Amino acid sequence: MAILSDSFDERLQEIEAYLQLLEALERQVQLGPPIIGGAPITAQQQKILYSSVYLQLYNLVEATANWCINAVTAAAADGARWTAADLDSRLRREWVRTTARTHVDMGYDSRLTTAIAFCDGIIKASPIGAWNVEKGGGGNWDDREIEEISERIGCELSISRPIEAAAKRRIREDMGSLRLVKYLRNRLAHGQISFEECGDGVTVPDLVDIKDRTAGYLREVIAAFERYIADFGFIAPERRPSPGKPI
């Protein structure tokens, strides 16, 4: 499951590289207007550059949530070794929701066809194939949404108190780091605020602080999902392999 951490580190490194550029720019501003290609970087351009960090951080939040959830469904389908009866009750509920398409509006014939195929799989105890948890609409990921879907599928996050307190401490707009990132990203995406307005009054240390709080929380989310998968938390307790026993 190192792939989760590796993917996260790779995406985070992109953000940190960008922040290093902004730090160099901010240092240069103290000596005079930075010049690129013979033209000075204006205060407006600097604010626009700063506001882009919120987009990058939101990308990291949503990517992390998707990676973790998809890793669970991939583990459930791995090697065609598990059936619906093997799944933990909470994850089985999500599998039924997706496979039986209970959340999709369909005509009578389509619903009957889906129901028959679903029943055939149950009767034959067919192994679980590729599937996805219904995650909801995009653009809405923050710590609250991550906690809710983790509970839905049965993964206990167990975020340490210092990390949780740092992520939820109100920074701006009465929001913690992940909620603020989502809020500003959505306001930018929907044209409710300009990039210049978003970056107004922000410093690079402010952005680094938000990055650190967000990344710290996401790292512990990944660790929780890695434990959940390694310990077969997605399998019903009575059907989990014994420690050290070949599967």
Phi, psi and omega per residue, in radians:
M1 nan 0.146 3.118
A2 -1.072 -0.299 -3.125
I3 -1.064 -0.549 3.101
L4 -1.129 -0.879 3.136
S5 -1.127 -0.689 -3.128
D6 -1.121 -0.772 3.119
S7 -1.102 -0.721 3.127
F8 -1.106 -0.835 -3.114
D9 -1.066 -0.681 3.136
E10 -1.121 -0.762 -3.132
R11 -1.227 -0.677 3.123
L12 -1.140 -0.635 -3.131
Q13 -1.073 -0.594 3.100
E14 -1.073 -0.766 -3.133
I15 -1.137 -0.753 -3.119
E16 -1.159 -0.612 3.076
A17 -1.122 -0.690 3.112
Y18 -1.161 -0.705 3.116
L19 -1.148 -0.584 3.070
Q20 -1.110 -0.663 3.066
L21 -1.100 -0.764 3.139
L22 -1.156 -0.620 3.095
E23 -1.109 -0.748 3.108
A24 -1.113 -0.680 3.116
L25 -1.128 -0.767 -3.128
E26 -1.143 -0.639 3.074
R27 -1.132 -0.694 -3.134
Q28 -1.172 -0.605 3.134
V29 -1.044 -0.584 -3.140
Q30 -1.172 -0.356 3.134
L31 -1.704 -0.231 -3.108
G32 2.512 2.941 -3.113
P33 -1.008 2.161 3.088
P34 -1.082 2.471 -3.127
I35 -2.020 2.238 3.043
I36 -2.251 2.134 3.137
G37 1.077 0.517 3.112
G38 1.484 -0.072 -3.118
A39 -2.031 2.429 3.135
P40 -1.311 2.575 3.016
I41 -1.439 2.170 -3.073
T42 -1.461 2.875 3.089
A43 -1.072 -0.630 3.108
Q44 -1.094 -0.802 -3.138
Q45 -1.111 -0.650 3.119
Q46 -1.104 -0.744 3.112
K47 -1.108 -0.689 3.126
I48 -1.103 -0.733 3.107
L49 -1.088 -0.713 -3.134
Y50 -1.133 -0.743 -3.082
S51 -1.119 -0.428 -3.124
S52 -1.146 -0.370 3.127
V53 -1.077 -0.617 -3.139
Y54 -1.128 -0.623 3.088
L55 -1.167 -0.734 3.141
Q56 -1.148 -0.710 3.134
L57 -1.178 -0.678 3.116
Y58 -1.147 -0.675 3.078
N59 -0.979 -0.716 3.132
L60 -1.166 -0.721 -3.137
V61 -1.097 -0.891 -3.095
E62 -1.173 -0.680 3.113
A63 -1.084 -0.753 -3.129
T64 -1.085 -0.791 3.120
A65 -1.038 -0.800 -3.133
N66 -1.151 -0.741 3.116
W67 -1.026 -0.797 -3.091
C68 -1.136 -0.817 -3.104
I69 -1.178 -0.734 3.134
N70 -1.156 -0.543 3.100
A71 -1.139 -0.590 3.123
V72 -1.189 -0.846 -3.122
T73 -1.156 -0.588 3.089
A74 -1.154 -0.680 3.119
A75 -1.151 -0.652 3.135
A76 -1.179 -0.497 -3.123
A77 -1.689 -0.071 -3.024
D78 -1.083 2.185 3.034
G79 1.181 0.192 -3.134
A80 0.899 0.653 -3.067
R81 -1.697 -0.251 -3.050
W82 -2.021 2.537 3.030
T83 -1.944 3.045 3.130
A84 -1.026 -0.596 -3.129
A85 -1.154 -0.385 -3.120
D86 -1.399 -0.402 -3.007
L87 -1.240 2.585 2.964
D88 -1.014 2.570 -3.009
S89 -1.014 -0.625 -3.110
R90 -1.249 -0.720 3.114
L91 -1.261 -0.601 3.099
R92 -1.065 -0.655 3.102
R93 -1.039 -0.721 3.118
E94 -1.197 -0.638 3.114
W95 -1.140 -0.758 3.102
V96 -1.078 -0.777 -3.139
R97 -0.979 -0.766 -3.128
T98 -1.310 -0.829 -3.040
T99 -1.228 -0.734 3.129
A100 -1.479 -0.106 3.105
R101 0.950 0.797 -3.074
T102 -1.188 -0.315 -3.082
H103 -1.728 0.111 -3.064
V104 -1.891 2.315 3.049
D105 -1.312 2.118 -3.124
M106 -2.387 2.773 3.036
G107 -1.283 2.951 -3.091
Y108 -0.977 -0.874 -3.073
D109 -1.110 -0.743 -3.138
S110 -1.139 -0.716 3.131
R111 -1.148 -0.688 3.123
L112 -1.134 -0.761 3.128
T113 -1.062 -0.769 3.129
T114 -1.113 -0.743 -3.132
A115 -1.117 -0.704 3.138
I116 -1.136 -0.797 3.128
A117 -1.091 -0.682 3.128
F118 -1.134 -0.807 3.140
C119 -1.120 -0.670 3.114
D120 -1.048 -0.746 3.138
G121 -1.121 -0.687 3.124
I122 -1.167 -0.807 -3.105
I123 -1.076 -0.721 -3.117
K124 -1.447 -0.061 -3.078
A125 0.914 0.812 -3.130
S126 -1.157 2.522 3.099
P127 -1.163 2.647 3.123
I128 -1.193 2.305 3.084
G129 -1.766 -2.932 -3.141
A130 -1.078 2.367 3.129
W131 -2.777 2.954 -3.124
N132 -2.368 2.464 3.016
V133 -1.254 2.376 3.055
E134 -1.226 1.956 -3.017
K135 -1.678 -0.261 -3.068
G136 1.656 -3.039 -3.073
G137 -1.227 2.644 3.102
G138 -1.317 2.917 3.083
G139 1.445 0.134 -3.048
N140 -2.134 0.318 -3.071
W141 -1.475 2.219 2.971
D142 -2.629 -3.002 -3.091
D143 -1.077 -0.638 -3.140
R144 -1.132 -0.787 -3.138
E145 -1.153 -0.684 3.121
I146 -1.107 -0.736 3.134
E147 -1.145 -0.679 -3.123
E148 -1.167 -0.777 -3.103
I149 -1.293 -0.516 3.064
S150 -1.092 -0.746 3.102
E151 -1.138 -0.679 3.135
R152 -1.005 -0.731 -3.068
I153 -1.657 -0.047 3.032
G154 1.633 0.310 3.116
C155 -1.712 2.042 3.131
E156 -1.445 2.103 -3.044
L157 -1.309 -0.767 3.141
S158 0.912 0.950 3.090
I159 -1.249 2.320 -3.134
S160 -1.112 2.632 -3.063
R161 -1.031 -0.796 -3.140
P162 -1.073 -0.712 -3.128
I163 -1.205 -0.745 3.127
E164 -1.125 -0.750 3.132
A165 -1.098 -0.695 3.137
A166 -1.148 -0.722 -3.104
A167 -1.229 -0.545 -3.049
K168 -1.715 -0.140 3.125
R169 -1.083 2.307 -3.065
R170 -1.187 2.197 -3.095
I171 -1.861 -0.836 -3.027
R172 -2.793 2.574 -3.124
E173 0.985 0.467 3.130
D174 1.081 0.581 -3.079
M175 -2.262 2.636 2.997
G176 -1.367 -3.104 -2.990
S177 -1.102 -0.853 -3.079
L178 -1.204 -0.674 3.110
R179 -1.163 -0.665 3.127
L180 -1.162 -0.734 3.106
V181 -1.042 -0.802 3.121
K182 -1.099 -0.786 -3.113
Y183 -1.040 -0.868 -3.108
L184 -1.232 -0.643 3.094
R185 -1.066 -0.780 -3.124
N186 -1.197 -0.641 3.092
R187 -1.141 -0.666 3.061
L188 -1.172 -0.805 -3.088
A189 -1.101 -0.579 -3.094
H190 -1.681 0.125 3.074
G191 1.264 0.322 -3.127
Q192 -1.433 -0.235 3.133
I193 -2.615 2.544 3.115
S194 -1.474 2.844 3.102
F195 -1.124 -0.625 3.111
E196 -1.129 -0.763 3.121
E197 -1.106 -0.688 -3.101
C198 -1.124 -0.635 -3.098
G199 -1.578 0.004 -3.092
D200 -1.210 2.309 3.091
G201 1.321 0.145 -3.107
V202 -1.769 2.472 3.068
T203 -2.000 2.854 3.098
V204 -1.075 -0.749 3.064
P205 -0.997 -0.610 3.061
D206 -1.044 -0.795 -3.097
L207 -1.200 -0.679 3.101
V208 -1.112 -0.691 3.122
D209 -1.093 -0.789 3.114
I210 -1.120 -0.710 3.100
K211 -1.052 -0.794 -3.110
D212 -1.118 -0.736 -3.137
R213 -1.160 -0.732 3.141
T214 -1.180 -0.817 -3.113
A215 -1.134 -0.684 3.123
G216 -1.049 -0.750 3.123
Y217 -1.139 -0.806 -3.092
L218 -1.141 -0.600 3.098
R219 -1.061 -0.706 -3.135
E220 -1.282 -0.521 3.031
V221 -1.097 -0.818 3.130
I222 -1.063 -0.781 3.133
A223 -1.042 -0.684 3.129
A224 -1.138 -0.745 3.129
F225 -1.198 -0.647 3.100
E226 -1.100 -0.711 3.085
R227 -1.146 -0.760 -3.117
Y228 -1.008 -0.756 -3.125
I229 -1.304 -0.768 -3.132
A230 -1.093 -0.590 -3.131
D231 -1.588 0.140 -3.126
F232 0.990 0.695 3.103
G233 -1.126 -0.314 3.131
F234 -1.436 -0.087 3.118
I235 -1.787 2.531 3.103
A236 -0.951 2.412 -3.050
P237 -0.879 -0.724 -3.077
E238 -1.300 -0.169 -3.107
R239 -1.946 -0.016 -3.128
R240 -1.213 2.485 3.064
P241 -1.094 2.540 3.082
S242 -1.232 2.589 3.115
P243 -0.965 2.258 3.098
G244 1.417 -0.103 -3.139
K245 -1.530 2.281 3.117
P246 -1.024 2.514 -3.136
I247 -1.475 nan nan
